[in-house]
Amino acid sequence: MLYKVKIDGSRGDKVKITVPFEAVKLVSENEKAMEAFTKNRIMKAIDFPELVRLAEEGKTGELAVIDTETNEHIVIEGE
């Protein structure tokens, strides 16, 4: 499975990335990696363990839509 992540940042930046499921799973299982991600204002809004759970259940399509307190809009899709 691949995750397609689209981020519309509060500073006008637009980011689109594709991340393999295994990479997300590795991050979610590593405490130090999760600490590093939660220091980032955008990444801390993403529930990595929940994304892993959804993928393991075979969910695809739109998995998460997140609007942060700092006005970032994040959409995560699985395919």
ROGU-377278 format. One record per residue (C-alpha): residue number from 1; residue in three letters; x negated, y, z. Coordinates in pm, whole numbers, padded with zeros to 5 digits. Layout:
! residues N
{pt NUM,'Ala',{X,Y,Z}}
...
***
This chain:
! residues 79
{pt 1,'Met',{00000,00000,00000}}
{pt 2,'Leu',{-00102,00357,-00065}}
{pt 3,'Tyr',{00008,00667,00122}}
{pt 4,'Lys',{00062,00982,-00083}}
{pt 5,'Val',{00029,01285,00142}}
{pt 6,'Lys',{00136,01632,00034}}
{pt 7,'Ile',{00057,01926,00259}}
{pt 8,'Asp',{00176,02283,00211}}
{pt 9,'Gly',{-00033,02477,00457}}
{pt 10,'Ser',{00062,02788,00645}}
{pt 11,'Arg',{-00229,02972,00480}}
{pt 12,'Gly',{-00101,02904,00128}}
{pt 13,'Asp',{-00317,02598,00066}}
{pt 14,'Lys',{-00164,02295,-00105}}
{pt 15,'Val',{-00325,01955,-00065}}
{pt 16,'Lys',{-00236,01621,-00223}}
{pt 17,'Ile',{-00425,01308,-00126}}
{pt 18,'Thr',{-00380,00935,-00167}}
{pt 19,'Val',{-00497,00715,00121}}
{pt 20,'Pro',{-00507,00333,00131}}
{pt 21,'Phe',{-00304,00163,00404}}
{pt 22,'Glu',{-00615,-00006,00545}}
{pt 23,'Ala',{-00784,00330,00606}}
{pt 24,'Val',{-00484,00457,00803}}
{pt 25,'Lys',{-00470,00132,00997}}
{pt 26,'Leu',{-00840,00154,01088}}
{pt 27,'Val',{-00801,00511,01211}}
{pt 28,'Ser',{-00493,00427,01416}}
{pt 29,'Glu',{-00679,00141,01588}}
{pt 30,'Asn',{-00990,00345,01671}}
{pt 31,'Glu',{-00962,00570,01975}}
{pt 32,'Lys',{-01254,00796,01875}}
{pt 33,'Ala',{-01119,00840,01524}}
{pt 34,'Met',{-00776,00930,01661}}
{pt 35,'Glu',{-00934,01185,01895}}
{pt 36,'Ala',{-01110,01346,01600}}
{pt 37,'Phe',{-00787,01362,01399}}
{pt 38,'Thr',{-00585,01512,01682}}
{pt 39,'Lys',{-00825,01808,01697}}
{pt 40,'Asn',{-00707,01915,01350}}
{pt 41,'Arg',{-00393,02132,01357}}
{pt 42,'Ile',{-00233,01947,01067}}
{pt 43,'Met',{-00349,01591,01132}}
{pt 44,'Lys',{-00237,01593,01495}}
{pt 45,'Ala',{00123,01618,01374}}
{pt 46,'Ile',{00103,01279,01199}}
{pt 47,'Asp',{00199,00966,01392}}
{pt 48,'Phe',{-00055,00719,01252}}
{pt 49,'Pro',{00066,00415,01450}}
{pt 50,'Glu',{00419,00478,01322}}
{pt 51,'Leu',{00294,00490,00962}}
{pt 52,'Val',{00118,00157,01014}}
{pt 53,'Arg',{00433,00005,01164}}
{pt 54,'Leu',{00647,00122,00872}}
{pt 55,'Ala',{00399,-00019,00619}}
{pt 56,'Glu',{00383,-00352,00798}}
{pt 57,'Glu',{00763,-00367,00778}}
{pt 58,'Gly',{00738,-00313,00402}}
{pt 59,'Lys',{00890,00036,00397}}
{pt 60,'Thr',{00816,00246,00089}}
{pt 61,'Gly',{00924,00583,-00041}}
{pt 62,'Glu',{00944,00882,00190}}
{pt 63,'Leu',{00809,00770,00528}}
{pt 64,'Ala',{00773,01103,00706}}
{pt 65,'Val',{00853,01470,00663}}
{pt 66,'Ile',{00687,01691,00920}}
{pt 67,'Asp',{00724,02065,00973}}
{pt 68,'Thr',{00472,02180,01230}}
{pt 69,'Glu',{00488,02467,01477}}
{pt 70,'Thr',{00221,02642,01271}}
{pt 71,'Asn',{00436,02626,00954}}
{pt 72,'Glu',{00270,02340,00771}}
{pt 73,'His',{00500,02114,00570}}
{pt 74,'Ile',{00380,01754,00535}}
{pt 75,'Val',{00542,01479,00328}}
{pt 76,'Ile',{00410,01122,00342}}
{pt 77,'Glu',{00526,00862,00094}}
{pt 78,'Gly',{00433,00497,00075}}
{pt 79,'Glu',{00405,00301,-00245}}
***
